[in-house]
Amino acid sequence: MTSPLIIDCHGHYTTAPKALEDWRNRQIAGIKDPSQMPKASELKISDDDLRESIEANQLRLMKQRGSDVTLFSPRASFMAHHIGDFNVSAAWAAICNELCYRVSKLFPDNFVPVAMLPQSPGVDTKTCIPELEKCINEYGNVGINLNPDPSGGQWNSPPLSDRYWYPIYEKMVEYDIPAMIHVSTSCNPAFHTTGSHYLNADTTAFMQCLTSDLFKDFPTLRFLIPHGGGAVPYHWGRFRGLAQEMKKPLLKDHLLNNIFFDTCVYHQPGIDLLTRVIPVDNILFASEMIGAVRGIDPETGNYYDDTKRYIEASVLDAEARYKVYEGNARRVFPRLDARLKAR
Amino acid sequence: MTSPLIIDCHGHYTTAPKALEDWRNRQIAGIKDPSQMPKASELKISDDDLRESIEANQLRLMKQRGSDVTLFSPRASFMAHHIGDFNVSAAWAAICNELCYRVSKLFPDNFVPVAMLPQSPGVDTKTCIPELEKCINEYGNVGINLNPDPSGGQWNSPPLSDRYWYPIYEKMVEYDIPAMIHVSTSCNPAFHTTGSHYLNADTTAFMQCLTSDLFKDFPTLRFLIPHGGGAVPYHWGRFRGLAQEMKKPLLKDHLLNNIFFDTCVYHQPGIDLLTRVIPVDNILFASEMIGAVRGIDPETGNYYDDTKRYIEASVLDAEARYKVYEGNARRVFPRLDARLKAR
């Protein structure tokens, strides 16, 4: 068996040039004082700026660690769908998606874009469709990130099983693209963004699917739950038991044709649990590098988020590793597969 | 080494006679229509009713599974601190705590009471002190359950590190009692009570402690985080890495003198992860039986929540098992230790 392509299905553009944040801050100021609202055209980031921000960071680490392709989406914590109204989110999403698209054009071998949506709390999800269509049709995006809590920690949107979300699902099915279920920054002081809000959202999303029959309505819909599925694999027995109490089918039939987990779990015992509990067909390699945890683990001397090392040290055999690194990503993201085949 | 006493540190009175629920429903009706508000004295539950509800359920399973003592508190999902005002919570907590006390008197060898508090969203936590004092001084309670989200899924209380909670902590230190951090039912449709709200709360509470210096203010304060710590042990590397980014001490120094995890994880791989990652001094045996997951696991033929089987099948040696079953509980709950010694 030849070496698999190492596809990291979870990367965000966390290292975008400072001009992006400056523009966003002006936009936020413009919500209160429309005279300050910047135009999209006022954001100036050159190709050289983009190259530098990638080469010195993600690409450097990808080479160091030996990964080949990163599915690359706008910075999750900066999506901040709770800020302003739909127009604010629409302008911001368009700018962020365009930057990831440009990165994918500058580094076509290494970065494949995934879109954020211009979600806004309480707003009809149909409003997200034009940006989604543009990202798929014009930018070559292979998937989307879907925020189950655009309020940023108030959790006042309907569960993912609600018809509120169906316009997005219909488009996902039409385009045969999956969604990573990923929240953004928490503005609720109870929840630390990357320490609890992200993990809670993963668990919450899984349970929203478990209690519903969403995948009867959309048999081909695919969700990728990041951060190793939050608390789900660790409590797999609890979830199996809860499904049983609710007279749902076995989880492998009820959910595992549609739900996948990434490997953003930052220590060996966690990855070992994940690979022991979750069928290998449902695990996709990812690191979320450069993300929430950037340091070096004093217990190992390696980066916490160098998750490839944990996969290498796991019990997975060569065939299973091929699936985790490459095969599953090609299956869950058919547009990625088509893109790789077209090379 | 003699066989350890098997102490289950996490049991709720989920099988209380139906009269309790009926009284509660009348109380809830009484919030809108004070003429319907029942008096506490209108609740009639005989000792025989109590005996029957315990002997046929918890005690039967304890004998079957071989556990000796259960720390027994009112049903967590019924605490529902969001219902009504402080007076409603106060009447309800008093009734529920009295029932657990009566169970402990009827079965002194097997049940030791732990108190719920009359919390109410936004209300000064000082108001909880009289009930707490009664439960410790008159009812012989050895610990309390503390709800970090009395709103029931709105998460609008200050983090556990906030001075809002200090009156309770001061009393806990004075009495040398720990608190299990346990939410109640979720009235937020985003969160399934036992499938996501409980686990999210565990992770959230841990992270609230991690980001703060709470245990500098209260070096002897002890929290027991249930359900195996939510997502925490599975993501132990993430939490170590986040603490490192925040320039906090190593977690073992920063949190593990004060935070403990129970073993309510309902499958072997989860318990194996827990015992591999968390120091054995920080793990307390528990099953939360009879609780959220009452069925038999078709993969093993045993009850999901028969957690003793997982401990028996884990790598823990006899000394470690003594700690998990008995030693740690005696250390974390000194009033339990005193009670057992007085036998």
Interface residues (C-beta under 8 A of the other chain):
Chain A: P148 D149 G153 Q154 W155 N156 S157 P158 P159 N188 P189 A190 F191 H192 T194 G195 S196 L199 N200 T203 T204 F206 M207 Q208 L210 T211 H227 G228 G230 A231 P233 Y234 H235 W236 G237 R238 F239 R240 G241 L242 Q244 E245 V265 Y266 H267 Q268 P269 G270 D272 L273 R276 V277 A292 V293 R294 G295 D297 P298 E299 Y304 D305
Chain B: P148 D149 G153 Q154 W155 N156 S157 P158 P159 N188 P189 A190 F191 H192 T194 G195 S196 L199 N200 T203 T204 F206 M207 Q208 L210 T211 H227 G228 G230 A231 P233 Y234 H235 W236 G237 R238 F239 R240 G241 L242 Q244 E245 V265 Y266 H267 Q268 P269 G270 D272 L273 R276 V277 A292 V293 R294 G295 D297 P298 E299 Y304 D305
